[in-house]
Amino acid sequence: MARNPNKPKDEVVIPERAVGKFKSGKILKQMLKKMDLSSL
């Protein structure tokens, strides 16, 4: 159950779903900056 931010009194049913999330870390970001894109 969730609430509509525009109409807080209304409850909304949100169906279940499996979603994977990925957040890149500092080391991965540094390695991507150093990567030579011309070799790809």
C-alpha distance matrix in Angstrom:
0.0 3.8 7.0 10.1 12.9 15.5 14.0 12.2 12.2 10.2 6.5 5.7 4.8 6.1 8.9 10.3 13.4 16.2 17.5 20.4 21.1 24.6 26.0 29.8 31.8 34.9 37.4 36.0 36.1 39.7 40.8 39.5 41.4 44.6 44.2 46.9 45.2 48.6 48.9 45.8
3.8 0.0 3.8 6.8 9.2 12.1 11.1 9.3 10.3 8.6 5.7 5.2 6.3 6.9 10.5 12.1 14.5 17.1 17.6 20.3 20.4 23.7 24.7 28.5 30.5 33.3 36.0 34.7 34.5 38.0 39.3 37.9 39.6 42.9 42.7 45.3 43.7 47.0 47.6 44.6
7.0 3.8 0.0 3.8 6.1 8.7 7.5 5.6 7.2 6.0 4.7 5.8 8.7 9.8 13.6 15.6 17.9 20.4 20.5 23.1 22.8 25.9 26.6 30.2 32.2 34.7 37.7 36.5 35.8 39.4 40.9 39.4 40.8 44.2 44.2 46.7 45.0 48.4 49.2 46.3
10.1 6.8 3.8 0.0 3.8 5.4 5.2 5.3 7.7 6.2 6.6 6.8 10.2 11.1 14.8 17.2 19.0 21.7 21.4 24.0 23.5 26.5 27.0 30.5 32.6 35.0 38.1 36.7 35.7 39.3 40.9 39.0 40.2 43.8 43.7 46.1 44.1 47.4 48.4 45.5
12.9 9.2 6.1 3.8 0.0 3.8 5.6 5.4 9.0 9.0 10.0 10.6 13.8 14.1 17.9 19.8 21.3 23.5 22.6 24.8 23.7 26.3 26.3 29.6 31.5 33.6 36.9 35.7 34.4 37.8 39.7 38.0 38.8 42.5 42.7 45.1 43.3 46.6 47.8 45.1
15.5 12.1 8.7 5.4 3.8 0.0 3.8 6.1 9.1 9.0 11.2 11.9 15.5 16.2 19.9 22.4 23.8 26.3 25.4 27.8 26.7 29.3 29.3 32.5 34.6 36.5 39.8 38.5 37.0 40.4 42.3 40.4 41.1 44.8 44.9 47.1 45.1 48.3 49.7 47.0
14.0 11.1 7.5 5.2 5.6 3.8 0.0 3.8 5.5 5.7 8.7 10.3 14.1 15.7 19.4 22.1 24.1 26.8 26.5 29.1 28.5 31.3 31.6 35.0 37.0 39.1 42.3 41.1 39.8 43.3 45.1 43.2 44.1 47.8 47.8 50.1 48.2 51.3 52.6 49.8
12.2 9.3 5.6 5.3 5.4 6.1 3.8 0.0 3.8 5.5 7.5 9.9 13.5 15.1 18.9 21.2 23.4 26.0 25.8 28.2 27.5 30.4 30.5 34.0 35.8 37.9 41.2 40.2 39.2 42.5 44.4 42.9 43.8 47.4 47.6 50.1 48.4 51.7 52.9 50.1
12.2 10.3 7.2 7.7 9.0 9.1 5.5 3.8 0.0 3.8 6.5 9.8 13.2 15.7 19.3 21.8 24.5 27.3 27.6 30.3 30.0 33.1 33.5 37.1 38.9 41.2 44.3 43.3 42.4 45.9 47.7 46.1 47.2 50.8 50.8 53.4 51.6 54.9 55.9 53.0
10.2 8.6 6.0 6.2 9.0 9.0 5.7 5.5 3.8 0.0 3.8 6.5 10.1 12.7 16.2 19.0 21.7 24.8 25.3 28.3 28.3 31.5 32.3 35.9 38.0 40.6 43.6 42.2 41.5 45.0 46.6 44.8 46.2 49.7 49.5 51.9 49.9 53.1 54.1 51.1
6.5 5.7 4.7 6.6 10.0 11.2 8.7 7.5 6.5 3.8 0.0 3.8 6.8 9.6 13.0 15.6 18.5 21.6 22.4 25.4 25.8 29.1 30.2 33.9 36.0 38.8 41.6 40.2 39.8 43.4 44.7 43.1 44.7 48.1 47.8 50.3 48.4 51.7 52.4 49.3
5.7 5.2 5.8 6.8 10.6 11.9 10.3 9.9 9.8 6.5 3.8 0.0 3.8 6.3 9.7 12.7 15.4 18.6 19.5 22.7 23.3 26.8 28.1 31.8 34.2 37.1 39.7 38.1 37.7 41.4 42.5 40.8 42.5 45.9 45.3 47.7 45.7 48.9 49.5 46.3
4.8 6.3 8.7 10.2 13.8 15.5 14.1 13.5 13.2 10.1 6.8 3.8 0.0 3.8 6.4 9.4 12.5 15.9 17.3 20.7 21.9 25.5 27.3 31.0 33.5 36.6 39.0 37.2 37.2 40.9 41.7 40.1 42.1 45.3 44.6 47.0 45.0 48.1 48.5 45.2
6.1 6.9 9.8 11.1 14.1 16.2 15.7 15.1 15.7 12.7 9.6 6.3 3.8 0.0 3.8 6.6 9.1 12.4 13.6 17.0 18.2 21.9 23.9 27.5 30.1 33.3 35.6 33.7 33.7 37.5 38.2 36.5 38.6 41.7 40.9 43.3 41.3 44.5 44.7 41.5
8.9 10.5 13.6 14.8 17.9 19.9 19.4 18.9 19.3 16.2 13.0 9.7 6.4 3.8 0.0 3.8 6.5 10.2 12.1 15.8 17.7 21.5 23.9 27.5 30.2 33.6 35.5 33.4 33.8 37.6 37.9 36.2 38.6 41.6 40.4 42.8 40.7 43.8 43.8 40.4
10.3 12.1 15.6 17.2 19.8 22.4 22.1 21.2 21.8 19.0 15.6 12.7 9.4 6.6 3.8 0.0 3.8 7.0 9.6 13.1 15.4 19.1 21.8 25.3 27.9 31.4 33.1 31.1 31.8 35.5 35.7 34.2 36.9 39.6 38.5 41.0 39.2 42.3 42.0 38.8
13.4 14.5 17.9 19.0 21.3 23.8 24.1 23.4 24.5 21.7 18.5 15.4 12.5 9.1 6.5 3.8 0.0 3.8 6.3 9.9 12.5 16.2 19.2 22.5 25.3 28.9 30.3 28.1 28.9 32.6 32.5 31.0 33.8 36.4 35.1 37.5 35.7 38.7 38.4 35.1
16.2 17.1 20.4 21.7 23.5 26.3 26.8 26.0 27.3 24.8 21.6 18.6 15.9 12.4 10.2 7.0 3.8 0.0 3.8 6.7 9.9 13.4 16.6 19.7 22.5 26.2 27.3 25.1 26.2 29.8 29.5 28.3 31.2 33.6 32.3 34.8 33.2 36.3 35.7 32.5
17.5 17.6 20.5 21.4 22.6 25.4 26.5 25.8 27.6 25.3 22.4 19.5 17.3 13.6 12.1 9.6 6.3 3.8 0.0 3.8 6.5 10.0 13.2 16.4 19.3 22.9 24.2 21.8 22.7 26.4 26.3 24.8 27.6 30.2 29.0 31.5 29.8 33.0 32.7 29.5
20.4 20.3 23.1 24.0 24.8 27.8 29.1 28.2 30.3 28.3 25.4 22.7 20.7 17.0 15.8 13.1 9.9 6.7 3.8 0.0 3.8 6.8 10.3 13.1 16.0 19.7 20.7 18.4 19.6 23.1 22.9 21.7 24.6 27.0 25.9 28.6 27.2 30.5 30.0 27.0
21.1 20.4 22.8 23.5 23.7 26.7 28.5 27.5 30.0 28.3 25.8 23.3 21.9 18.2 17.7 15.4 12.5 9.9 6.5 3.8 0.0 3.8 6.8 10.0 12.9 16.4 17.9 15.7 16.6 20.2 20.4 19.2 21.9 24.5 23.7 26.6 25.4 28.9 28.7 25.9
24.6 23.7 25.9 26.5 26.3 29.3 31.3 30.4 33.1 31.5 29.1 26.8 25.5 21.9 21.5 19.1 16.2 13.4 10.0 6.8 3.8 0.0 3.8 6.4 9.4 13.0 14.2 12.0 12.9 16.5 16.6 15.6 18.4 20.8 20.2 23.3 22.4 26.0 25.7 23.2
26.0 24.7 26.6 27.0 26.3 29.3 31.6 30.5 33.5 32.3 30.2 28.1 27.3 23.9 23.9 21.8 19.2 16.6 13.2 10.3 6.8 3.8 0.0 3.8 6.5 9.8 11.7 10.0 10.4 13.9 14.8 14.0 16.2 18.9 19.0 22.2 21.7 25.4 25.4 23.4
29.8 28.5 30.2 30.5 29.6 32.5 35.0 34.0 37.1 35.9 33.9 31.8 31.0 27.5 27.5 25.3 22.5 19.7 16.4 13.1 10.0 6.4 3.8 0.0 3.8 6.9 8.3 6.3 6.8 10.3 11.0 10.5 12.8 15.3 15.5 18.9 18.7 22.5 22.4 20.7
31.8 30.5 32.2 32.6 31.5 34.6 37.0 35.8 38.9 38.0 36.0 34.2 33.5 30.1 30.2 27.9 25.3 22.5 19.3 16.0 12.9 9.4 6.5 3.8 0.0 3.8 5.6 5.5 6.4 8.8 10.2 10.9 12.7 14.8 15.7 19.4 19.9 23.7 23.5 22.3
34.9 33.3 34.7 35.0 33.6 36.5 39.1 37.9 41.2 40.6 38.8 37.1 36.6 33.3 33.6 31.4 28.9 26.2 22.9 19.7 16.4 13.0 9.8 6.9 3.8 0.0 3.8 5.6 5.2 6.3 8.7 10.0 10.8 12.7 14.5 18.2 19.3 22.9 23.1 22.4
37.4 36.0 37.7 38.1 36.9 39.8 42.3 41.2 44.3 43.6 41.6 39.7 39.0 35.6 35.5 33.1 30.3 27.3 24.2 20.7 17.9 14.2 11.7 8.3 5.6 3.8 0.0 3.8 5.4 5.1 6.2 8.7 10.0 10.9 12.5 16.3 17.8 21.3 20.9 20.5
36.0 34.7 36.5 36.7 35.7 38.5 41.1 40.2 43.3 42.2 40.2 38.1 37.2 33.7 33.4 31.1 28.1 25.1 21.8 18.4 15.7 12.0 10.0 6.3 5.5 5.6 3.8 0.0 3.8 5.4 5.1 6.2 8.7 10.0 10.5 14.3 15.2 18.8 18.4 17.5
36.1 34.5 35.8 35.7 34.4 37.0 39.8 39.2 42.4 41.5 39.8 37.7 37.2 33.7 33.8 31.8 28.9 26.2 22.7 19.6 16.6 12.9 10.4 6.8 6.4 5.2 5.4 3.8 0.0 3.8 5.5 5.2 6.3 8.9 10.0 13.6 14.2 17.9 18.3 17.6
39.7 38.0 39.4 39.3 37.8 40.4 43.3 42.5 45.9 45.0 43.4 41.4 40.9 37.5 37.6 35.5 32.6 29.8 26.4 23.1 20.2 16.5 13.9 10.3 8.8 6.3 5.1 5.4 3.8 0.0 3.8 5.5 5.2 6.5 8.9 12.5 14.1 17.5 17.8 17.8
40.8 39.3 40.9 40.9 39.7 42.3 45.1 44.4 47.7 46.6 44.7 42.5 41.7 38.2 37.9 35.7 32.5 29.5 26.3 22.9 20.4 16.6 14.8 11.0 10.2 8.7 6.2 5.1 5.5 3.8 0.0 3.8 5.4 5.2 6.3 10.1 11.9 15.2 14.9 14.9
39.5 37.9 39.4 39.0 38.0 40.4 43.2 42.9 46.1 44.8 43.1 40.8 40.1 36.5 36.2 34.2 31.0 28.3 24.8 21.7 19.2 15.6 14.0 10.5 10.9 10.0 8.7 6.2 5.2 5.5 3.8 0.0 3.8 5.4 5.1 8.6 9.3 12.9 13.1 12.6
41.4 39.6 40.8 40.2 38.8 41.1 44.1 43.8 47.2 46.2 44.7 42.5 42.1 38.6 38.6 36.9 33.8 31.2 27.6 24.6 21.9 18.4 16.2 12.8 12.7 10.8 10.0 8.7 6.3 5.2 5.4 3.8 0.0 3.8 5.6 8.4 9.5 12.9 13.9 14.1
44.6 42.9 44.2 43.8 42.5 44.8 47.8 47.4 50.8 49.7 48.1 45.9 45.3 41.7 41.6 39.6 36.4 33.6 30.2 27.0 24.5 20.8 18.9 15.3 14.8 12.7 10.9 10.0 8.9 6.5 5.2 5.4 3.8 0.0 3.8 6.5 9.2 11.9 12.3 13.4
44.2 42.7 44.2 43.7 42.7 44.9 47.8 47.6 50.8 49.5 47.8 45.3 44.6 40.9 40.4 38.5 35.1 32.3 29.0 25.9 23.7 20.2 19.0 15.5 15.7 14.5 12.5 10.5 10.0 8.9 6.3 5.1 5.6 3.8 0.0 3.8 6.1 9.0 9.0 9.7
46.9 45.3 46.7 46.1 45.1 47.1 50.1 50.1 53.4 51.9 50.3 47.7 47.0 43.3 42.8 41.0 37.5 34.8 31.5 28.6 26.6 23.3 22.2 18.9 19.4 18.2 16.3 14.3 13.6 12.5 10.1 8.6 8.4 6.5 3.8 0.0 3.8 5.6 6.0 7.7
45.2 43.7 45.0 44.1 43.3 45.1 48.2 48.4 51.6 49.9 48.4 45.7 45.0 41.3 40.7 39.2 35.7 33.2 29.8 27.2 25.4 22.4 21.7 18.7 19.9 19.3 17.8 15.2 14.2 14.1 11.9 9.3 9.5 9.2 6.1 3.8 0.0 3.8 5.4 5.5
48.6 47.0 48.4 47.4 46.6 48.3 51.3 51.7 54.9 53.1 51.7 48.9 48.1 44.5 43.8 42.3 38.7 36.3 33.0 30.5 28.9 26.0 25.4 22.5 23.7 22.9 21.3 18.8 17.9 17.5 15.2 12.9 12.9 11.9 9.0 5.6 3.8 0.0 3.8 5.5
48.9 47.6 49.2 48.4 47.8 49.7 52.6 52.9 55.9 54.1 52.4 49.5 48.5 44.7 43.8 42.0 38.4 35.7 32.7 30.0 28.7 25.7 25.4 22.4 23.5 23.1 20.9 18.4 18.3 17.8 14.9 13.1 13.9 12.3 9.0 6.0 5.4 3.8 0.0 3.8
45.8 44.6 46.3 45.5 45.1 47.0 49.8 50.1 53.0 51.1 49.3 46.3 45.2 41.5 40.4 38.8 35.1 32.5 29.5 27.0 25.9 23.2 23.4 20.7 22.3 22.4 20.5 17.5 17.6 17.8 14.9 12.6 14.1 13.4 9.7 7.7 5.5 5.5 3.8 0.0
